[in-house]
Amino acid sequence: MLGFQNQKNVCKIICMMGVTILTQFPTGNRTGPETVEVLSKRILALGAAQQGQFLVDCDTYTSIPQLGPQRTVHVLHNSEQPATVFSLLESGNKTIPLAADGLFDLLMMKMSSFYTPKKQTKAESKGLRYEIGDFCVKLGTVTVSSNFKGILVEVEYRPCVVPAMCWDLLKEFLQGLLGQSAPGNLPAYLQNRVQEIYSPIDTIHQYLEHFTLFRKSPGGMGLRTQ
Amino acid sequence: MTSPGSAMDSLSAALKCNIIPNQEYLLQGSVLDQYVEVLLHRLRGLCDNVDSGPESFHDHELCFTLRATNSSGAPMVLPLRVRRALDVSDAPFQLRYVGQQELGDKNRPTVVRSSIDMACSSTIVDFLTELGCRLDFEYIARGPGEGVEPISQSYLVELSVLAPSGQDAIGEDMRVFAEQLRPLVQLEKIDYKRLGSMM
């Protein structure tokens, strides 16, 4: 009880953040590092400043057969919210999001006899972080179980929290940076939420969608490995 | 600039350095409604926060368990509790795992049980339900003040400290503090197994 009283005074877990679009950038006939180099030169030429690095990772657990119909728990971390662990529980056709303190990882260990880690599926996107005016850009190299899978570009427009109100601006920025590879539409996940206030869990949803595709792709979406 | 380490690496490091408060030291007792003011007065004399007075709480707690049998047929049970403040609407929900309590021998001053305590989003109830957890019981705790549907004419008094494991001096401090409340409240190591067999 004493612990809970203290927690009432901590700030809210979900803080405000800008709208973020995550998109895959095809490597074509380049290697992963070469592709990142190309994008990095472009963003620096636009006047961006490199500001640190980032890491988003995802572990997936499945329920043991004795628990009935199979359920899947994805546990994700984002270095942008270092004190938070995000989980997405897939049960039937429902997906339930959860944001919790870092100790949630410890709880997953306690749960290891009920939910076991899916082998060879650890996915991560890591790389450099750039700031350019009101935008924050992250160029991520994606690996699944340490194998190179592709490049994910994350662009955040920080002053706005409603996707519908800044999508055109983001689209224009993405076209300037990625050219023809820029997405023409909002990511599917955001299309039903264009008028809602964007929060960090929405970025997590987008990462999971991409990680799921990368995991299914044999040897890196038909791309050359590094 | 070093690259951000993985969250699991930081957790392993924190476990290794033993800085995670994952042990609860606990003493429990009760006081009759008519003497609660005397106890509060006594606590005001013992505690530092005399000016601000006691912090009130009005919490709803849901107690879940995740149950299954392992491959050799033995039952596995994982208790999980969700607590939310009814009086502070924007407070995060609290998720808590509480392990088996260890009473120890009579030289150990308090009950010790492992505890993982974290703030989380309000989706936790749906999350646990879909995870396969079953709701065993729920209750509302309110204090100090009148309960909505009191289940007895007493107040439950708990003295609880969360600390990293191996901090046994805390138990001793708690025993000394509990001595100061006698004979108004007898804070003791409560053995739930024995309580169960008495009913």
Interface residues (C-beta under 8 A of the other chain):
Chain A: M1 L2 G3 F4 Q5 Q7 K8 V10 K12 I13 I14 G52 Q53 F54 L55 D57 S63 I64 Q66 L67 G68 R71 V73 H77 S79 P82 V85 S87 L89 S91 K94 I96 P97 L98 A99 A100 D101 G102 L103 F104 D105 L106 L107 K110 M111 S113 F114 Y115 E124 K126
Chain B: M1 S3 P4 S6 A7 M8 S10 L11 L15 I20 P21 N22 E55 F57 D59 L66 A68 T69 N70 M76 L78 R83 A85 V88 D90 A91 P92 Q94 L95 Y97 I116 D117 M118 A119 C120 S121 T123 I124 D126 F127 E130 L131 G132 A141 E158 S160 V161 L162
